[in-house]
């Protein structure tokens, strides 16, 4: 964050003195990173919609802002045979409710949201921090049909009971024969 006030000297670093004051609480000089771009974000304050300043240190994360993990998938469209290839690679930093137990069996359910939806499901794996699936699903569908739909993934527990614990999706507008790699942020399941 740059200080645009005239009092700032050109070329000087606009770093708060409190960041180097070891008497202040440790959270005052921790670096924070935006989860998408790994760019440090301000730890001082931001204006909310009413225009008042609130310290970011006092903001608690609601259920919708917690980190639920990320899903890594690869997509490719083979136009010569009109096939979409969907590879579910792995899930990183996955979290699940304590009601699901310590190591529930986890699977990924995929849905192509065509007028007649196409469903597929990975095999179930033991829940852990980094679950490898490495499974490819192939469907013969015309490219024009796919470009107007989304690919939805539901992360589900199989044990102790079947439950959707998170979901993510992506649009298929830019499918090509060049395999594309995607990291999707998992959100809590929609009601």
C-alpha positions in Angstrom: 0.0 0.0 0.0 1.6 3.3 -1.0 1.1 6.5 0.9 0.2 9.2 -1.6 0.2 12.1 0.9 2.7 14.8 0.1 4.6 14.2 3.4 6.0 10.9 2.1 9.5 11.3 0.8 10.1 10.0 -2.7 11.9 6.7 -2.6 11.2 6.2 1.1 9.7 2.9 2.3 6.3 3.4 3.8 6.6 0.8 6.5 4.8 1.4 9.8 7.2 1.7 12.8 5.0 -0.6 14.8 6.1 -3.5 12.5 9.6 -3.2 14.1 8.4 -2.5 17.6 8.9 -5.8 19.5 6.9 -4.5 22.4 3.7 -4.7 20.3 1.8 -8.1 20.1 3.4 -10.5 17.6 0.3 -10.4 15.3 1.1 -6.8 14.5 4.1 -7.6 12.4 3.1 -10.9 10.8 2.9 -10.9 7.0 -0.5 -11.8 5.5 -0.9 -13.2 2.1 -3.9 -13.1 -0.2 -4.7 -16.8 -0.8 -5.0 -16.4 -4.6 -2.1 -14.2 -5.6 0.3 -14.5 -2.6 0.6 -10.7 -2.5 1.0 -9.3 1.0 -2.2 -7.5 2.1 -2.4 -4.6 4.5 -2.5 -5.5 8.2 -3.4 -2.0 9.2 -7.0 -1.2 8.4 -9.5 -0.9 5.6 -12.7 1.1 5.3 -15.9 -1.0 5.4 -19.0 -0.2 3.5 -20.1 2.4 6.1 -16.8 4.2 5.8 -15.4 3.4 9.2 -12.0 1.9 9.8 -11.8 -1.6 11.2 -8.5 -3.4 12.0 -8.1 -6.6 9.9 -6.9 -8.2 13.1 -10.3 -7.9 14.6 -12.2 -9.5 11.7 -13.1 -13.1 12.3 -13.8 -15.4 9.4 -17.3 -16.5 8.9 -18.1 -20.0 7.6 -18.0 -18.8 4.0 -14.5 -17.3 4.3 -12.7 -20.2 5.9 -10.2 -22.2 3.8 -11.9 -25.4 2.8 -9.1 -26.6 0.6 -8.4 -26.7 -3.2 -9.1 -29.2 -5.9 -6.6 -29.7 -8.8 -8.1 -30.8 -12.2 -6.9 -30.9 -15.8 -9.2 -30.5 -18.8 -8.7 -31.2 -22.5 -11.0 -31.3 -25.5 -10.1 -33.7 -28.3 -12.0 -32.2 -31.3 -11.2 -35.0 -33.7 -13.3 -37.4 -31.7 -15.4 -34.7 -29.9 -14.4 -35.8 -26.4 -13.8 -34.0 -23.2 -11.1 -35.4 -20.9 -11.5 -34.5 -17.2 -8.7 -35.6 -14.9 -9.2 -35.2 -11.2 -5.7 -35.0 -9.8 -5.8 -34.2 -6.1 -7.3 -32.3 -3.2 -5.0 -30.2 -1.0 -5.7 -28.8 2.5 -9.1 -30.3 2.6 -11.2 -29.7 5.8 -14.3 -31.5 6.9 -16.7 -31.2 9.8 -15.8 -33.1 13.0 -19.1 -35.0 12.7 -17.5 -36.9 9.7 -14.9 -38.5 11.9 -11.1 -38.3 11.8 -10.5 -40.0 8.5 -13.7 -40.3 6.4 -13.7 -41.8 3.0 -13.7 -39.0 0.5 -14.8 -39.0 -3.2 -15.3 -36.3 -5.9 -18.6 -36.2 -7.7 -18.5 -34.3 -11.0 -21.5 -32.9 -12.9 -21.5 -31.4 -16.4 -24.5 -29.0 -16.3 -26.0 -29.9 -19.7 -29.8 -29.8 -20.2 -29.5 -33.6 -19.4 -26.7 -33.4 -16.7 -23.8 -35.8 -17.0 -22.6 -37.3 -13.7 -19.4 -39.0 -12.8 -17.7 -40.0 -9.5 -14.1 -40.8 -8.4 -13.3 -43.8 -6.2 -13.3 -43.1 -2.4 -10.0 -42.4 -0.7 -9.1 -42.0 2.9 -9.4 -38.4 4.1 -6.1 -36.6 4.7 -4.4 -33.3 4.0 -3.4 -34.2 0.4 -5.6 -36.8 -1.3 -4.4 -38.1 -4.7 -7.1 -39.3 -7.1 -5.4 -39.3 -10.5 -8.6 -40.4 -12.3 -9.6 -39.5 -15.9 -13.2 -39.3 -17.2 -13.9 -39.1 -20.9 -17.2 -38.1 -22.4 -18.2 -37.7 -26.1 -20.0 -34.3 -26.3 -19.9 -31.6 -29.0 -17.8 -28.6 -28.1 -20.6 -26.1 -28.8 -22.7 -27.9 -26.1 -20.0 -27.7 -23.6 -19.1 -24.0 -24.0 -22.3 -22.9 -22.4 -22.1 -25.1 -19.3 -20.2 -25.4 -16.0 -18.3 -28.3 -14.6 -19.3 -28.7 -10.9 -17.4 -30.8 -8.4 -18.9 -31.9 -5.1 -16.5 -33.2 -2.5 -18.4 -35.9 -0.6 -17.8 -38.2 2.4 -18.8 -41.8 2.0 -18.3 -42.8 5.6 -19.7 -42.7 8.2 -22.5 -41.4 5.9 -22.8 -39.8 2.5 -22.5 -36.0 2.9 -21.4 -33.1 0.6 -18.7 -31.2 2.5 -17.7 -28.8 -0.2 -18.0 -27.8 -3.8 -16.3 -25.9 -6.6 -17.0 -25.3 -10.3 -15.6 -23.8 -13.5 -16.9 -22.6 -16.8 -16.0 -24.5 -19.9 -16.0 -21.5 -22.3 -12.3 -21.9 -23.2 -11.9 -25.6 -23.7 -9.1 -26.5 -26.2 -6.9 -29.4 -27.3 -4.2 -27.8 -25.1 -4.5 -29.5 -21.7 -5.3 -26.8 -19.0 -4.5 -27.2 -15.3 -6.9 -25.6 -12.8 -6.7 -25.1 -9.0 -10.3 -24.6 -7.7 -11.0 -23.2 -4.2 -13.5 -25.4 -2.4 -16.5 -23.6 -0.9 -19.0 -24.8 1.6 -21.9 -26.7 -0.1 -24.7 -24.4 -1.2 -28.0 -24.8 0.7 
